Each structure stands twice: as structure tokens, then as C-alpha cells.
Amino acid sequence: MAKISKKDLKIQNIVASTWLGQDIPLIKLAETLPNTEYNPEQFPGLVMRIKEPKTSALIFSSGKVVCTGAKSMAKVKESVNQIIKNIARINIRIKIKPKIKVQNMVASGTINMDLNLNKLTMKLDNTEYEPEQFPGLVYKLAGTRATFLLFSNGKIVCTGTTSEAKLKEAVLKLIVVLKKIR
């Protein structure tokens, strides 16, 4: 079976969620921290922008947090630690070690093969391809949560997986499917 190397596939964004174990006073947080936006009439969550690692988080008064923008699990964990440090600035101590759950991973890369997108549209189920609208073919890979954008030059974007292992597994399955059609 084909191998997927780090240079062939690069994580661009991880969306992860967690719970901090207690309610968070969002108004106090917004009044104290400069890197926040909170407009409860428009949206119930506070947006916190984190400089390092460069991520954003939605924080809800229930203590639920959604973090986006990280390119690795290590950076997701760093972001959550940064959020906890920021919350500590309003004298709220998070007593639990938050469990992080990946909701979605977006990766881009190459499968090192030219693709005939018109042919793929005819041969594959679960595709959308309108070249007048967008140059990529959308393909939902059966048996996985993965959805791919495929380009004729072999470049791909994958979304919908929840771990690096599932991401690699989906790309390997994609390659097998594409090689059968070629």
C-alpha cells in the first residue's frame, strides 16, 4: 500500500472543543482582556484571539470552548492552556484538566497523480463537480467521514476527519479508489 509522508499532507486547521468544568463570566472576561470580542445580542459566545499559537476560541458562559486555527494537537493543547491562563486573569481558577475532542481536521497536500475530474465524476458516487463554478471536484469518501476536494494536478484538500491516523487512512483509501479507476 502507498505511504503518505509529512511533505505530501499538511494539516491546515484543527477544530477542537473542550469544557472547562465551570461557568465563565463572559462580560467580566471581555472587560478585562484586550484580545476578546463579546456581543451577546448577536452571538452567545465570546471570541478570544490568541497570538501564540495563532488560534481563536469561542468561549461560552457554560465553560464550553471551541478552538480553531491550530495546525497540530500540540498547538491545540497550548491554546487551551493559554485560554486557562487568560481566564485566571479574572481570578477564575480552572480546577480540571480539560479533555480535548477534535471535531474536524482540514489538511491539504498532493497524491502525486494527475486526475481526470470529468472521468471521476462519471465513475464515482457522491461527487459534485461544476468546473464553471469551481475547478475542484468534491468527493465524499464512502465508509468515512472524509470529504475531499480533488484538483486535476493531484492536489487535494481533506476535511471531516478527527485524527491524523483517520486522515492518513482516508487519503490511503482515496488513492486506492483512484488507482482502480485509472
SVG drawing of the C-alpha trace seen along z (x, -y; Angstrom):
<svg xmlns="http://www.w3.org/2000/svg" viewBox="-30 -46 38 48">
<polyline fill="none" stroke="black" stroke-width="0.4" points="0.0,0.0 1.1,-3.6 2.8,-5.7 1.7,-9.2 4.6,-11.4 4.5,-14.6 5.6,-16.5 2.6,-15.1 0.0,-16.1 -0.1,-19.1 -2.7,-19.9 -4.0,-23.4 -6.6,-23.7 -7.9,-21.7 -11.3,-22.5 -11.5,-21.1 -13.8,-21.5 -13.5,-21.2 -15.2,-22.0 -13.5,-24.0 -15.7,-22.4 -17.4,-25.6 -19.3,-28.7 -17.3,-31.6 -18.4,-35.2 -18.0,-36.4 -18.8,-40.1 -16.0,-40.3 -13.7,-38.5 -14.5,-40.9 -14.0,-43.9 -10.6,-42.6 -8.9,-41.2 -8.0,-43.2 -8.0,-40.2 -11.7,-39.5 -15.0,-40.3 -18.3,-39.8 -21.7,-40.9 -24.3,-38.7 -27.2,-40.2 -25.5,-38.8 -23.9,-35.6 -23.8,-33.9 -20.1,-33.2 -17.0,-35.4 -14.4,-35.3 -10.8,-35.2 -7.9,-35.6 -4.7,-34.0 -1.4,-35.3 0.8,-32.3 -0.1,-29.8 -2.2,-31.8 -5.7,-30.5 -9.1,-31.7 -11.6,-30.4 -15.3,-30.7 -15.9,-30.6 -19.4,-30.1 -20.7,-31.0 -21.3,-27.3 -17.5,-26.8 -17.7,-25.1 -14.9,-26.2 -14.4,-25.7 -10.8,-26.3 -9.9,-26.8 -6.8,-27.6 -4.2,-25.2 -2.1,-23.1 -1.2,-20.3 -2.6,-18.7 0.3,-20.2 -0.9,-23.7 -4.5,-22.9 -3.3,-22.0 -1.1,-25.1 -4.2,-27.2 -6.4,-25.7 -3.6,-26.3 -3.4,-29.9 -7.2,-30.3 -7.0,-29.0 -4.2,-31.5 -6.3,-34.3 -9.3,-33.3 -7.1,-33.2 -6.6,-37.0 -10.2,-37.5 -9.5,-35.2 -11.2,-32.2 -9.2,-29.0 -9.9,-26.1 -9.6,-23.1 -9.9,-20.3 -7.6,-19.2 -9.9,-19.8 -10.5,-16.8 -10.0,-18.0 -12.1,-16.5 -11.2,-17.1 -14.3,-17.9 -12.7,-18.4 -9.3,-18.4 -8.6,-20.1 -5.5,-19.1 -4.1,-19.8 -1.5,-18.1 -0.8,-16.1 -1.4,-12.5 1.2,-12.8 -1.1,-11.8 -2.9,-13.7 -6.7,-13.4 -9.3,-13.5 -12.1,-15.1 -14.7,-14.6 -14.0,-10.9 -14.0,-10.7 -17.4,-12.4 -18.8,-9.7 -17.1,-6.7 -17.5,-7.8 -20.6,-8.1 -21.0,-11.0 -19.3,-13.7 -20.1,-17.3 -18.2,-18.9 -19.1,-22.1 -16.0,-23.4 -17.7,-26.7 -18.2,-27.4 -15.1,-25.9 -12.1,-24.0 -12.2,-21.2 -14.3,-18.1 -16.0,-17.4 -15.9,-13.8 -17.4,-12.2 -15.4,-9.0 -17.8,-6.1 -17.3,-4.5 -15.5,-7.5 -16.4,-11.0 -13.8,-12.4 -14.8,-14.8 -12.2,-15.6 -11.6,-18.5 -9.7,-16.9 -7.9,-19.0 -6.7,-17.9 -3.0,-18.4 -3.3,-15.9 -3.6,-18.5 -6.2,-17.6 -7.9,-19.1 -9.4,-16.7 -12.0,-17.7 -14.1,-15.7 -11.6,-13.5 -10.9,-13.7 -7.3,-12.4 -4.1,-12.3 -4.5,-8.5 -8.0,-8.8 -6.8,-11.5 -4.0,-9.3 -6.3,-6.3 -8.8,-8.3 -6.1,-9.5 -4.8,-6.0 -8.4,-4.8 -8.8,-7.6 -5.6,-6.6 -6.8,-3.0 -10.1,-4.2 -8.5,-6.5 -5.9,-3.9 -8.8,-1.4 -10.4,-3.9 -7.2,-4.8"/>
</svg>
